[in-house]
Amino acid sequence: MKKRRNTKIISSQTNTEENDIRYQFRQFISIKSSEGISEGTLHQYKENFRFFCEYLILKKYSFFLETINTELFREWIMYMQFEHIRFKDIKTREIKEIRLKPSTINTRIKTMKVMFNTLYQNQLVTTNPLQHIKKVNEPEELIQVLSEKEINALISVMDKDTYTTFRDYVLTVFLLDTMLRVSEAITLKKADMNKEEGFLIVRASVAKNRKARTVPVSKKVITLLNQLMKENEYGFHSEFIFAVSEYSFYNRHNYNQRLKEYAKLANIEKNVHPHLFRHTSATKWLENGGGLEELRLILGHSKYDMVKRYAHIADNSIITASKKYSLMNDTT
């Protein structure tokens, strides 16, 4: 790859703290925090910016704003597309995959675009190097889901006799039942549940779109949640249902890692992760005749675009319908 000429040149400007992109990022986070952006989104901003800083260090580029221009960002995108090695620090990964997924690249581009748009609008920077940077092409693949056989195999390997695996079992069944995002589920508080009426409230403070919503919960899952809360009482008193201490809730990354271990035990080859349960249940909802509007409200989407993606029910439903309604079935 062609080297940039201007990134390592010492700036003629005064190297003040305000001229450092790390300082400006802190300003950006302060602005977004004051706007009420969720902790989850702020965490994502921080992670994506950390990745960009690691790139600057790797290439030995300056952190000074005048050297961070459109050309640098295009190089960064090329690096993510063709050079970056995934899982290089994970010893359990035998295969080190080169290149990031287009969706991951676009998420990181989005963070930097939001950052510079915010800084420019607040007159903290004089130029916006990402103004003309576009997202990379992101092929829209069919959403992967778990079959009923795979779901049963997954939960069957979770030992209900130990607290940690029982908690994993309850959380897994809970996600399949409610279609919540894992970040919404693990922060669920006892006060958010209406067990008598069979629903919960996703608080605006934890919802991705910052809008509270009501989500139904089945009687079976409410019973499991009650059992989990009783288990929690033996060790600590906490307002969180999926608690790990009096003041802390379950870490989603730990849960995700444990899911992969369960999937391996269950001989499931698919990439099992918490969001897969949301995909699976949303797809099943439509296959069983559930409405798009109700599904949109449960999922917490403001538009139908994401909900319509679950119309890939064609995998099973259209094949079944074809066998029943195809013209050739009546042709001899």
C-alpha positions as CSV (number, residue, x, y, z in Angstrom):
1,M,0.0,0.0,0.0
2,K,1.2,3.5,-0.9
3,K,2.5,5.4,2.1
4,R,1.0,8.8,3.0
5,R,3.4,11.6,2.8
6,N,2.1,14.1,5.3
7,T,1.2,12.0,8.4
8,K,4.7,11.9,9.9
9,I,5.7,15.5,9.2
10,I,6.1,17.6,12.3
11,S,3.3,20.2,12.4
12,S,4.3,23.8,12.1
13,Q,1.4,24.7,14.3
14,T,1.6,24.7,18.1
15,N,1.1,21.2,19.4
16,T,-1.5,22.1,22.0
17,E,-3.7,19.6,23.7
18,E,-6.7,20.8,21.6
19,N,-4.8,19.8,18.5
20,D,-4.7,16.1,19.6
21,I,-7.5,13.9,18.3
22,R,-7.7,12.1,21.6
23,Y,-8.5,15.3,23.4
24,Q,-11.2,16.1,20.8
25,F,-12.6,12.6,21.2
26,R,-13.1,13.3,24.9
27,Q,-14.9,16.5,24.0
28,F,-17.1,14.5,21.6
29,I,-18.0,12.0,24.4
30,S,-18.8,14.9,26.7
31,I,-21.2,16.4,24.2
32,K,-22.9,13.1,23.5
33,S,-23.2,12.3,27.2
34,S,-24.9,15.7,27.8
35,E,-27.3,14.7,25.0
36,G,-28.4,11.6,26.9
37,I,-26.8,9.0,24.6
38,S,-27.1,5.5,26.1
39,E,-24.1,4.0,27.9
40,G,-24.1,1.2,25.3
41,T,-23.7,3.6,22.5
42,L,-21.0,5.6,24.3
43,H,-19.1,2.3,25.0
44,Q,-19.3,1.5,21.3
45,Y,-17.9,4.9,20.4
46,K,-15.0,4.3,22.7
47,E,-14.2,0.9,21.4
48,N,-14.3,2.1,17.8
49,F,-12.1,5.1,18.5
50,R,-9.6,2.8,20.4
51,F,-9.4,0.7,17.3
52,F,-8.6,3.8,15.2
53,C,-5.9,4.9,17.6
54,E,-4.4,1.5,17.5
55,Y,-4.2,1.9,13.7
56,L,-2.4,5.2,14.1
57,I,0.1,3.7,16.5
58,L,0.6,0.7,14.2
59,K,1.4,2.9,11.2
60,K,3.4,5.3,13.4
61,Y,1.1,8.2,12.4
62,S,0.7,11.4,14.4
63,F,-2.3,12.1,16.6
64,F,-2.3,15.8,15.6
65,L,-5.5,16.9,13.9
66,E,-3.8,18.5,10.9
67,T,-2.3,15.2,9.8
68,I,-5.6,13.3,10.1
69,N,-7.2,14.0,6.8
70,T,-9.5,12.3,4.2
71,E,-6.5,10.4,2.7
72,L,-5.7,8.8,6.0
73,F,-9.2,7.7,6.6
74,R,-9.3,6.1,3.1
75,E,-6.1,4.2,4.0
76,W,-7.6,3.1,7.3
77,I,-10.6,1.7,5.5
78,M,-8.4,-0.1,3.0
79,Y,-6.4,-1.5,6.0
80,M,-9.6,-2.9,7.6
81,Q,-10.8,-4.4,4.3
82,F,-7.5,-6.1,3.2
83,E,-4.9,-6.2,6.0
84,H,-6.3,-6.3,9.4
85,I,-6.0,-9.7,11.1
86,R,-9.0,-10.8,13.2
87,F,-8.5,-12.7,16.4
88,K,-4.7,-12.3,16.4
89,D,-4.7,-12.0,20.2
90,I,-7.0,-15.0,20.9
91,K,-4.9,-18.1,21.4
92,T,-7.8,-20.4,21.0
93,R,-8.3,-19.3,17.4
94,E,-6.4,-21.7,15.1
95,I,-7.3,-19.7,12.0
96,K,-6.4,-16.0,12.0
97,E,-8.9,-14.3,9.6
98,I,-7.7,-11.4,7.5
99,R,-10.1,-8.5,6.8
100,L,-13.0,-7.3,8.9
101,K,-16.6,-7.8,8.0
102,P,-18.2,-5.0,6.0
103,S,-20.7,-4.4,8.8
104,T,-17.9,-4.0,11.3
105,I,-16.0,-1.6,9.1
106,N,-19.2,0.5,8.6
107,T,-19.8,0.6,12.3
108,R,-16.3,2.0,12.9
109,I,-16.7,4.5,10.0
110,K,-20.0,5.6,11.4
111,T,-18.4,6.4,14.8
112,M,-15.7,8.6,13.3
113,K,-18.2,10.3,11.0
114,V,-20.5,11.1,14.0
115,M,-17.5,12.3,15.9
116,F,-16.3,14.7,13.3
117,N,-19.8,15.9,12.4
118,T,-20.3,16.7,16.1
119,L,-17.0,18.5,16.5
120,Y,-17.5,20.5,13.3
121,Q,-21.0,21.5,14.2
122,N,-19.8,22.7,17.6
123,Q,-16.9,24.6,15.9
124,L,-14.2,22.5,17.7
125,V,-12.5,21.6,14.4
126,T,-12.3,23.7,11.3
127,T,-12.6,20.8,8.7
128,N,-14.4,17.5,8.5
129,P,-12.2,14.9,6.8
130,L,-15.0,12.4,6.7
131,Q,-17.5,14.6,4.9
132,H,-17.2,12.7,1.6
133,I,-16.3,9.3,3.0
134,K,-18.9,6.6,2.2
135,K,-19.6,3.3,3.7
136,V,-18.2,0.2,2.1
137,N,-20.5,-2.1,0.2
138,E,-22.3,-4.3,2.6
139,P,-23.9,-7.4,1.0
140,E,-27.3,-8.1,2.6
141,E,-27.0,-11.7,3.5
142,L,-30.0,-13.8,4.7
143,I,-30.3,-13.7,8.4
144,Q,-29.1,-16.9,10.0
145,V,-31.4,-18.6,12.6
146,L,-31.4,-21.6,14.8
147,S,-33.6,-24.6,14.1
148,E,-35.8,-26.0,16.9
149,K,-33.5,-29.0,17.0
150,E,-30.5,-26.7,17.5
151,I,-32.3,-24.7,20.2
152,N,-33.1,-27.9,22.1
153,A,-29.6,-29.2,21.8
154,L,-28.1,-25.9,23.0
155,I,-30.2,-25.6,26.2
156,S,-29.9,-29.3,26.9
157,V,-26.2,-29.0,27.6
158,M,-26.7,-26.3,30.2
159,D,-26.5,-27.9,33.6
160,K,-29.5,-26.6,35.6
161,D,-28.0,-27.8,38.9
162,T,-25.3,-25.2,39.1
163,Y,-26.1,-21.5,39.5
164,T,-24.0,-20.1,36.6
165,T,-25.3,-22.5,34.0
166,F,-28.8,-22.2,35.3
167,R,-28.5,-18.4,34.9
168,D,-27.2,-18.9,31.4
169,Y,-30.2,-21.3,30.7
170,V,-32.7,-18.7,32.0
171,L,-31.1,-15.9,30.1
172,T,-31.1,-17.9,26.9
173,V,-34.8,-18.9,27.2
174,F,-35.6,-15.4,28.2
175,L,-34.0,-13.9,25.1
176,L,-35.8,-16.4,22.9
177,D,-39.1,-15.6,24.5
178,T,-38.9,-11.8,24.6
179,M,-36.6,-11.0,21.6
180,L,-34.8,-8.4,23.7
181,R,-31.3,-7.3,22.9
182,V,-28.8,-8.8,25.3
183,S,-27.8,-5.4,26.7
184,E,-31.5,-4.8,27.5
185,A,-31.9,-8.2,29.1
186,I,-28.9,-8.2,31.4
187,T,-29.8,-4.8,32.8
188,L,-33.4,-5.8,33.6
189,K,-34.5,-4.9,37.2
190,K,-37.1,-6.5,39.4
191,A,-39.1,-3.3,39.2
192,D,-39.3,-3.6,35.4
193,M,-41.3,-6.8,35.7
194,N,-45.1,-7.1,36.0
195,K,-45.3,-10.8,36.7
196,E,-49.1,-10.7,37.3
197,E,-49.9,-9.2,33.9
198,G,-47.1,-11.0,32.1
199,F,-45.0,-8.2,30.7
200,L,-41.9,-6.1,31.3
201,I,-40.8,-2.6,30.6
202,V,-37.6,-1.9,28.7
203,R,-36.5,1.4,30.2
204,A,-35.6,4.3,27.9
205,S,-32.2,4.5,29.5
206,V,-31.2,1.1,28.3
207,A,-33.2,0.9,25.0
208,K,-31.1,1.4,21.9
209,N,-33.4,4.0,20.4
210,R,-33.9,5.6,23.9
211,K,-37.6,4.9,23.8
212,A,-39.3,2.8,26.5
213,R,-41.4,-0.1,25.3
214,T,-43.6,-2.9,26.7
215,V,-42.7,-6.5,26.0
216,P,-44.8,-9.6,26.8
217,V,-43.3,-12.5,28.8
218,S,-44.6,-16.0,28.9
219,K,-45.7,-17.7,32.1
220,K,-43.1,-20.4,31.8
221,V,-40.3,-17.8,31.6
222,I,-41.7,-15.8,34.5
223,T,-41.5,-18.9,36.6
224,L,-37.9,-19.4,35.6
225,L,-37.1,-15.7,36.4
226,N,-38.7,-16.2,39.9
227,Q,-36.5,-19.2,40.5
228,L,-33.4,-17.3,39.4
229,M,-34.3,-14.4,41.7
230,K,-34.7,-16.8,44.6
231,E,-31.2,-18.2,43.8
232,N,-29.8,-14.7,43.8
233,E,-31.2,-14.0,47.3
234,Y,-29.0,-16.7,48.8
235,G,-25.8,-14.9,47.8
236,F,-26.7,-11.2,47.6
237,H,-29.6,-8.8,47.4
238,S,-29.7,-7.0,44.0
239,E,-32.2,-5.0,42.0
240,F,-31.0,-6.7,38.9
241,I,-32.5,-10.1,37.8
242,F,-29.4,-11.3,36.1
243,A,-27.1,-10.2,38.9
244,V,-23.5,-11.2,39.6
245,S,-23.2,-9.2,42.8
246,E,-25.3,-6.7,44.8
247,Y,-24.5,-3.9,42.4
248,S,-23.5,-5.6,39.2
249,F,-25.3,-7.4,36.4
250,Y,-24.1,-10.2,34.1
251,N,-21.4,-9.2,31.6
252,R,-22.7,-9.8,28.0
253,H,-19.2,-10.6,26.7
254,N,-18.8,-13.4,29.3
255,Y,-22.3,-14.7,28.3
256,N,-21.4,-14.6,24.6
257,Q,-18.2,-16.6,25.3
258,R,-20.0,-19.2,27.4
259,L,-22.6,-19.6,24.6
260,K,-19.9,-20.6,22.2
261,E,-18.7,-23.2,24.6
262,Y,-22.3,-24.5,24.9
263,A,-22.6,-24.6,21.1
264,K,-19.5,-26.6,20.8
265,L,-20.8,-29.1,23.4
266,A,-24.1,-29.3,21.5
267,N,-22.2,-29.8,18.1
268,I,-23.8,-26.7,16.6
269,E,-21.6,-25.4,13.8
270,K,-23.4,-22.0,13.4
271,N,-21.9,-19.0,15.1
272,V,-24.1,-18.9,18.2
273,H,-24.4,-15.4,19.9
274,P,-27.1,-13.6,21.8
275,H,-28.5,-11.6,18.9
276,L,-29.0,-14.9,17.0
277,F,-31.9,-15.6,19.5
278,R,-33.5,-12.4,18.5
279,H,-33.2,-13.3,14.8
280,T,-34.6,-16.8,15.4
281,S,-37.6,-15.7,17.4
282,A,-38.5,-12.9,15.1
283,T,-38.4,-15.2,12.1
284,K,-40.5,-17.8,13.9
285,W,-43.0,-15.1,14.8
286,L,-43.6,-14.3,11.2
287,E,-43.6,-17.9,10.1
288,N,-46.4,-18.6,12.7
289,G,-48.5,-15.7,11.2
290,G,-47.6,-12.9,13.6
291,G,-48.0,-9.4,12.4
292,L,-45.2,-7.0,11.3
293,E,-46.5,-4.1,13.4
294,E,-46.6,-6.1,16.6
295,L,-43.1,-7.5,15.9
296,R,-41.8,-4.0,15.2
297,L,-43.1,-2.8,18.6
298,I,-41.6,-5.8,20.5
299,L,-38.2,-5.5,18.8
300,G,-38.1,-1.7,19.4
301,H,-37.5,-0.7,15.8
302,S,-38.8,2.7,14.7
303,K,-39.0,1.7,11.0
304,Y,-40.1,-1.5,9.2
305,D,-36.8,-1.8,7.3
306,M,-35.1,-4.1,9.9
307,V,-38.3,-6.0,10.6
308,K,-38.8,-6.8,6.9
309,R,-35.5,-8.5,6.8
310,Y,-37.1,-11.3,8.7
311,A,-39.1,-12.0,5.6
312,H,-36.4,-14.5,4.7
313,I,-38.9,-17.0,6.1
314,A,-38.8,-18.0,2.5
315,D,-36.3,-20.6,3.5
316,N,-39.1,-22.7,5.1
317,S,-42.4,-21.2,4.5
318,I,-42.1,-20.6,0.8
319,I,-40.8,-24.1,0.2
320,T,-43.7,-25.5,2.2
321,A,-46.2,-23.2,0.4
322,S,-44.8,-24.3,-3.0
323,K,-45.4,-27.9,-2.2
324,K,-49.0,-27.0,-1.4
325,Y,-49.9,-24.4,-4.0
326,S,-47.6,-24.9,-7.0
327,L,-49.3,-25.4,-10.4
328,M,-47.1,-28.4,-11.1
329,N,-48.6,-30.2,-8.2
330,D,-51.9,-30.5,-10.1
331,T,-50.1,-31.4,-13.4
332,T,-49.7,-35.0,-14.3
